[in-house]
Amino acid sequence: MRSVSRTSETSRYKFLSKITRSDNKYNMKGEQIPYKMLSLDAFSTWMGIEILECEVGHCKVGMTIRKEMLNSMGKAHGGISYTIADTAFGFAANTHGKFAVSIETSINHIEALEEGDYLVAESVIEKVNKKLGFNVIEVKRGDELVALFKGIVYRTEKEWEE
């Protein structure tokens, strides 16, 4: 049997580490990033947002409107549909592995929302280049479109790590 010296084993380990690690931490797979983001996001957790589907460039989340989310008119506050759309947007934008932060967003509220409504927001990245990402997010109650959100993210150089 051929013996391998401890020095060559160490060198091989260092080489393999360089191609799979960055700054001694593992880079995350894109579809795992939204789960990490949600685990660190107290507000989205309080909202009851759950991830329904996730892959690179796409994320679908859902939540149920609760009584404490209603405005003075007994309808869901506009910030509720904005929040679920913004969450789907942020999750999808970050699946490319780099920290992505919103630089412009807008929403059109199409239908009033009620307590007990279950909302689903689906974010699809329409275009991505080195620094910017352009997303369109549909918020639905069942098959009914209730809000349309558009967003642009700035993609930083910082990578998501486990």
Backbone as CSV, one residue per row, in Angstrom:
resi,resn,N_x,N_y,N_z,CA_x,CA_y,CA_z,C_x,C_y,C_z
1,MET,0.816,-1.172,0.000,0.000,0.000,0.000,0.866,1.245,0.000
2,ARG,0.426,2.203,-0.758,1.130,3.470,-0.826,0.670,4.346,0.329
3,SER,1.598,4.926,1.044,1.197,5.789,2.152,1.158,7.236,1.685
4,VAL,0.227,7.948,2.256,0.087,9.368,1.937,0.575,10.135,3.135
5,SER,1.441,11.070,2.873,1.987,11.834,3.999,0.935,12.770,4.567
6,ARG,1.089,13.093,5.816,0.195,14.013,6.501,0.221,15.372,5.805
7,THR,1.368,15.784,5.310,1.496,17.078,4.631,0.653,17.107,3.365
8,SER,0.692,16.031,2.556,-0.093,16.035,1.320,-1.589,15.946,1.625
9,GLU,-1.988,15.235,2.687,-3.402,15.203,3.076,-3.872,16.592,3.491
10,THR,-3.052,17.302,4.251,-3.391,18.659,4.689,-3.502,19.586,3.491
11,SER,-2.592,19.483,2.558,-2.618,20.322,1.360,-3.874,20.057,0.538
12,ARG,-4.224,18.768,0.401,-5.428,18.414,-0.353,-6.678,18.990,0.329
13,TYR,-6.746,18.882,1.662,-7.877,19.432,2.413,-7.984,20.939,2.200
14,LYS,-6.855,21.631,2.276,-6.856,23.089,2.081,-7.324,23.442,0.678
15,PHE,-6.887,22.669,-0.327,-7.305,22.924,-1.696,-8.816,22.742,-1.841
16,LEU,-9.338,21.610,-1.342,-10.774,21.355,-1.436,-11.574,22.401,-0.672
17,SER,-11.054,22.857,0.460,-11.732,23.888,1.238,-11.855,25.173,0.445
18,LYS,-10.830,25.513,-0.302,-10.851,26.755,-1.080,-11.922,26.729,-2.163
19,ILE,-12.193,25.551,-2.720,-13.178,25.522,-3.797,-14.611,25.348,-3.286
20,THR,-14.780,25.027,-2.018,-16.137,24.832,-1.494,-16.504,25.804,-0.380
21,ARG,-15.532,26.583,0.076,-15.783,27.468,1.199,-15.346,28.884,0.874
22,SER,-15.933,29.806,1.574,-15.567,31.207,1.442,-15.413,31.759,2.854
23,ASP,-14.246,32.298,3.176,-13.994,32.853,4.510,-14.319,31.846,5.610
24,ASN,-13.955,30.592,5.389,-14.155,29.518,6.359,-15.628,29.239,6.682
25,LYS,-16.544,29.660,5.845,-17.959,29.364,6.021,-18.492,28.822,4.700
26,TYR,-19.452,27.924,4.784,-20.019,27.348,3.574,-21.018,28.320,2.953
27,ASN,-20.960,28.471,1.637,-21.964,29.260,0.930,-23.245,28.442,0.852
28,MET,-24.372,29.112,0.943,-25.662,28.427,0.957,-26.180,28.197,-0.454
29,LYS,-26.952,27.129,-0.608,-27.675,26.896,-1.855,-28.826,27.892,-1.894
30,GLY,-29.125,28.399,-3.079,-30.141,29.442,-3.237,-31.487,29.122,-2.633
31,GLU,-31.962,27.892,-2.814,-33.289,27.548,-2.308,-33.330,27.432,-0.792
32,GLN,-32.172,27.395,-0.122,-32.127,27.337,1.348,-32.164,28.731,1.977
33,ILE,-31.769,29.734,1.220,-31.628,31.093,1.763,-32.938,31.640,2.340
34,PRO,-34.077,31.531,1.641,-35.316,32.060,2.228,-35.672,31.445,3.581
35,TYR,-35.360,30.173,3.785,-35.653,29.538,5.070,-34.792,30.159,6.180
36,LYS,-33.535,30.453,5.858,-32.679,31.118,6.837,-33.204,32.533,7.097
37,MET,-33.570,33.242,6.021,-34.089,34.599,6.183,-35.324,34.606,7.081
38,LEU,-36.247,33.689,6.831,-37.474,33.630,7.634,-37.163,33.325,9.092
39,SER,-36.201,32.446,9.340,-35.858,32.102,10.724,-35.277,33.290,11.485
40,LEU,-34.766,34.282,10.768,-34.174,35.472,11.387,-35.112,36.681,11.353
41,ASP,-36.315,36.516,10.804,-37.238,37.626,10.562,-38.424,37.559,11.534
42,ALA,-38.305,38.263,12.647,-39.352,38.238,13.679,-40.682,38.782,13.161
43,PHE,-40.645,39.812,12.316,-41.888,40.419,11.828,-42.655,39.464,10.921
44,SER,-41.972,38.869,9.938,-42.651,37.921,9.041,-43.157,36.714,9.811
45,THR,-42.427,36.307,10.839,-42.867,35.204,11.690,-44.134,35.603,12.439
46,TRP,-44.154,36.822,13.008,-45.353,37.313,13.695,-46.540,37.374,12.738
47,MET,-46.276,37.748,11.490,-47.338,37.826,10.478,-47.909,36.444,10.168
48,GLY,-47.155,35.393,10.467,-47.608,34.039,10.166,-47.250,33.601,8.749
49,ILE,-46.284,34.257,8.151,-45.882,33.926,6.782,-45.153,32.592,6.772
50,GLU,-45.540,31.752,5.820,-44.892,30.456,5.636,-44.442,30.322,4.187
51,ILE,-43.336,29.624,3.993,-42.832,29.383,2.645,-43.551,28.169,2.074
52,LEU,-44.163,28.355,0.905,-44.895,27.270,0.246,-44.052,26.602,-0.833
53,GLU,-43.299,27.402,-1.584,-42.430,26.896,-2.641,-41.217,27.807,-2.724
54,CYS,-40.094,27.222,-3.094,-38.895,28.032,-3.226,-37.893,27.340,-4.145
55,GLU,-37.399,28.081,-5.107,-36.299,27.645,-5.958,-35.579,28.910,-6.409
56,VAL,-34.457,28.765,-7.041,-33.698,29.943,-7.463,-34.559,30.794,-8.402
57,GLY,-34.723,32.062,-8.036,-35.482,33.009,-8.860,-36.982,33.000,-8.643
58,HIS,-37.464,32.217,-7.684,-38.908,32.088,-7.485,-39.196,31.751,-6.023
59,CYS,-40.223,32.395,-5.464,-40.641,32.051,-4.111,-42.136,32.314,-3.968
60,LYS,-42.813,31.389,-3.302,-44.241,31.525,-3.022,-44.427,31.392,-1.525
61,VAL,-45.128,32.374,-0.926,-45.386,32.367,0.514,-46.878,32.541,0.760
62,GLY,-47.332,32.138,1.945,-48.745,32.261,2.285,-48.936,32.698,3.722
63,MET,-50.127,33.224,4.015,-50.483,33.638,5.376,-51.984,33.875,5.465
64,THR,-52.502,33.841,6.689,-53.910,34.119,6.961,-54.028,35.455,7.679
65,ILE,-54.983,36.281,7.244,-55.222,37.588,7.872,-55.939,37.373,9.207
66,ARG,-55.373,37.972,10.265,-55.930,37.869,11.622,-56.605,39.189,12.020
67,LYS,-57.401,39.134,13.073,-58.154,40.300,13.548,-57.253,41.498,13.836
68,GLU,-56.077,41.254,14.446,-55.190,42.374,14.792,-54.534,43.015,13.563
69,MET,-54.828,42.505,12.368,-54.286,43.063,11.130,-55.296,43.957,10.412
70,LEU,-56.465,44.159,11.035,-57.522,44.955,10.404,-57.381,46.439,10.742
71,ASN,-57.825,47.274,9.805,-57.813,48.721,10.033,-59.139,49.166,10.667
72,SER,-59.335,50.471,10.764,-60.535,51.025,11.410,-61.814,50.753,10.624
73,MET,-61.689,50.320,9.375,-62.854,50.013,8.545,-63.177,48.529,8.527
74,GLY,-62.443,47.757,9.348,-62.686,46.319,9.416,-62.093,45.539,8.257
75,LYS,-61.251,46.176,7.475,-60.559,45.515,6.347,-59.089,45.371,6.710
76,ALA,-58.402,44.474,6.007,-56.970,44.303,6.263,-56.235,45.595,5.923
77,HIS,-55.348,45.994,6.793,-54.510,47.165,6.556,-53.714,46.925,5.273
78,GLY,-53.522,47.955,4.483,-52.774,47.822,3.227,-51.362,47.301,3.420
79,GLY,-50.810,47.550,4.604,-49.468,47.062,4.887,-49.382,45.550,4.964
80,ILE,-50.510,44.879,5.132,-50.511,43.418,5.218,-50.198,42.817,3.849
81,SER,-50.924,43.245,2.829,-50.644,42.713,1.485,-49.272,43.179,1.006
82,TYR,-48.887,44.397,1.396,-47.544,44.878,1.046,-46.484,43.988,1.698
83,THR,-46.671,43.655,2.967,-45.686,42.863,3.686,-45.515,41.471,3.096
84,ILE,-46.611,40.781,2.792,-46.458,39.427,2.241,-45.798,39.493,0.862
85,ALA,-46.146,40.512,0.065,-45.511,40.666,-1.253,-44.028,40.989,-1.106
86,ASP,-43.707,41.894,-0.192,-42.314,42.293,0.026,-41.483,41.112,0.535
87,THR,-42.082,40.270,1.358,-41.383,39.096,1.869,-41.080,38.125,0.731
88,ALA,-42.066,37.829,-0.101,-41.839,36.943,-1.255,-40.771,37.530,-2.175
89,PHE,-40.844,38.830,-2.384,-39.874,39.560,-3.210,-38.454,39.404,-2.668
90,GLY,-38.286,39.679,-1.387,-36.963,39.586,-0.773,-36.416,38.172,-0.800
91,PHE,-37.273,37.202,-0.528,-36.830,35.811,-0.540,-36.367,35.399,-1.935
92,ALA,-37.176,35.671,-2.953,-36.813,35.290,-4.331,-35.549,36.001,-4.790
93,ALA,-35.431,37.279,-4.452,-34.280,38.071,-4.892,-32.967,37.567,-4.305
94,ASN,-33.026,36.988,-3.127,-31.815,36.517,-2.462,-31.423,35.086,-2.845
95,THR,-32.269,34.390,-3.594,-31.961,33.000,-3.953,-30.767,32.861,-4.889
96,HIS,-30.293,33.962,-5.430,-29.117,33.906,-6.309,-27.820,33.832,-5.511
97,GLY,-27.932,33.845,-4.170,-26.763,33.624,-3.327,-26.089,34.872,-2.797
98,LYS,-26.430,36.022,-3.313,-25.856,37.289,-2.854,-26.933,38.060,-2.084
99,PHE,-26.500,38.835,-1.077,-27.441,39.695,-0.370,-28.050,40.661,-1.397
100,ALA,-29.366,40.737,-1.419,-30.081,41.648,-2.314,-31.013,42.506,-1.462
101,VAL,-30.970,43.812,-1.683,-31.792,44.747,-0.894,-32.648,45.581,-1.835
102,SER,-33.884,45.859,-1.419,-34.785,46.609,-2.295,-34.337,48.066,-2.403
103,ILE,-34.469,48.590,-3.610,-34.184,50.013,-3.829,-35.412,50.759,-4.344
104,GLU,-36.399,50.010,-4.832,-37.659,50.639,-5.228,-38.748,49.583,-5.246
105,THR,-39.899,49.930,-4.663,-41.049,49.025,-4.679,-42.321,49.838,-4.862
106,SER,-43.341,49.174,-5.380,-44.669,49.784,-5.453,-45.706,48.670,-5.434
107,ILE,-46.908,49.039,-5.013,-47.989,48.047,-4.951,-49.287,48.692,-5.412
108,ASN,-50.096,47.896,-6.090,-51.456,48.286,-6.441,-52.383,47.362,-5.661
109,HIS,-53.215,47.954,-4.797,-54.210,47.188,-4.038,-55.453,47.105,-4.912
110,ILE,-55.854,45.904,-5.265,-56.942,45.713,-6.225,-58.259,45.377,-5.534
111,GLU,-58.186,44.591,-4.459,-59.384,44.177,-3.722,-59.163,44.347,-2.226
112,ALA,-60.244,44.678,-1.499,-60.181,44.749,-0.039,-60.079,43.335,0.518
113,LEU,-59.393,43.223,1.648,-59.162,41.913,2.263,-59.821,41.842,3.631
114,GLU,-60.259,40.644,4.007,-61.025,40.419,5.223,-60.270,39.513,6.196
115,GLU,-60.671,39.579,7.456,-60.162,38.635,8.440,-60.467,37.215,7.969
116,GLY,-59.499,36.339,8.105,-59.664,34.946,7.695,-59.233,34.656,6.270
117,ASP,-59.059,35.701,5.444,-58.586,35.471,4.075,-57.191,34.866,4.110
118,TYR,-56.984,33.854,3.253,-55.652,33.262,3.107,-55.029,33.842,1.846
119,LEU,-53.884,34.498,2.019,-53.197,35.138,0.898,-51.987,34.324,0.476
120,VAL,-51.732,34.329,-0.815,-50.523,33.723,-1.373,-49.845,34.770,-2.233
121,ALA,-48.571,34.990,-1.982,-47.775,35.922,-2.789,-46.708,35.108,-3.509
122,GLU,-46.626,35.308,-4.812,-45.656,34.583,-5.615,-44.768,35.578,-6.341
123,SER,-43.473,35.447,-6.097,-42.482,36.341,-6.701,-41.707,35.595,-7.772
124,VAL,-41.677,36.197,-8.938,-40.909,35.655,-10.050,-39.963,36.750,-10.523
125,ILE,-38.690,36.399,-10.627,-37.712,37.364,-11.100,-37.853,37.474,-12.608
126,GLU,-38.159,38.683,-13.052,-38.346,38.937,-14.471,-37.024,39.143,-15.194
127,LYS,-36.077,39.793,-14.524,-34.778,40.083,-15.143,-33.751,40.257,-14.042
128,VAL,-32.561,39.717,-14.265,-31.460,39.858,-13.326,-30.215,40.185,-14.129
129,ASN,-29.465,41.172,-13.634,-28.130,41.371,-14.180,-27.162,41.382,-13.011
130,LYS,-25.951,41.791,-13.228,-24.941,41.694,-12.168,-25.332,42.462,-10.904
131,LYS,-25.938,43.611,-11.032,-26.231,44.452,-9.866,-27.709,44.619,-9.550
132,LEU,-28.606,44.416,-10.510,-30.026,44.687,-10.289,-30.888,43.469,-10.594
133,GLY,-32.001,43.377,-9.883,-33.000,42.354,-10.158,-34.369,43.009,-10.215
134,PHE,-35.187,42.589,-11.168,-36.517,43.163,-11.373,-37.549,42.067,-11.157
135,ASN,-38.443,42.285,-10.190,-39.422,41.266,-9.808,-40.843,41.788,-9.937
136,VAL,-41.753,40.860,-10.239,-43.189,41.120,-10.197,-43.777,40.086,-9.249
137,ILE,-44.602,40.571,-8.318,-45.192,39.693,-7.312,-46.707,39.827,-7.380
138,GLU,-47.385,38.702,-7.540,-48.842,38.685,-7.502,-49.286,38.201,-6.131
139,VAL,-50.239,38.915,-5.537,-50.850,38.490,-4.281,-52.266,38.046,-4.614
140,LYS,-52.584,36.816,-4.226,-53.893,36.255,-4.560,-54.620,35.737,-3.334
141,ARG,-55.938,35.784,-3.420,-56.851,35.142,-2.469,-57.551,34.076,-3.304
142,GLY,-57.111,32.838,-3.134,-57.583,31.779,-4.045,-57.029,32.078,-5.433
143,ASP,-57.918,32.118,-6.426,-57.497,32.433,-7.801,-57.622,33.915,-8.117
144,GLU,-58.105,34.709,-7.160,-58.371,36.134,-7.399,-57.140,36.995,-7.094
145,LEU,-56.723,37.780,-8.073,-55.624,38.718,-7.881,-56.112,39.869,-7.005
146,VAL,-55.457,40.086,-5.854,-55.893,41.141,-4.933,-54.882,42.281,-4.822
147,ALA,-53.633,42.030,-5.240,-52.617,43.093,-5.238,-51.509,42.711,-6.221
148,LEU,-50.895,43.745,-6.781,-49.776,43.558,-7.704,-48.623,44.434,-7.218
149,PHE,-47.498,43.816,-6.970,-46.318,44.465,-6.388,-45.191,44.370,-7.401
150,LYS,-44.454,45.453,-7.542,-43.274,45.467,-8.411,-42.088,45.932,-7.593
151,GLY,-40.939,45.325,-7.814,-39.773,45.709,-7.031,-38.469,45.579,-7.795
152,ILE,-37.525,46.406,-7.395,-36.167,46.365,-7.930,-35.226,46.182,-6.751
153,VAL,-34.286,45.244,-6.886,-33.288,45.023,-5.843,-31.908,45.363,-6.367
154,TYR,-31.073,45.769,-5.419,-29.649,45.935,-5.673,-28.970,44.693,-5.131
155,ARG,-28.175,44.052,-5.963,-27.483,42.825,-5.570,-26.066,43.171,-5.125
156,THR,-25.767,42.904,-3.855,-24.460,43.220,-3.297,-23.462,42.107,-3.655
157,GLU,-22.246,42.257,-3.214,-21.219,41.237,-3.425,-21.185,40.234,-2.275
158,LYS,-21.864,40.553,-1.163,-21.834,39.674,0.008,-22.653,38.415,-0.232
159,GLU,-22.022,37.266,0.037,-22.683,35.987,-0.182,-23.356,35.479,1.091
160,TRP,-24.479,34.779,0.889,-25.154,34.113,2.008,-24.320,32.913,2.430
161,GLU,-24.176,32.745,3.733,-23.407,31.634,4.276,-24.215,30.893,5.315
162,GLU,-23.928,29.604,5.441,-24.621,28.783,6.439,-24.271,29.210,7.834
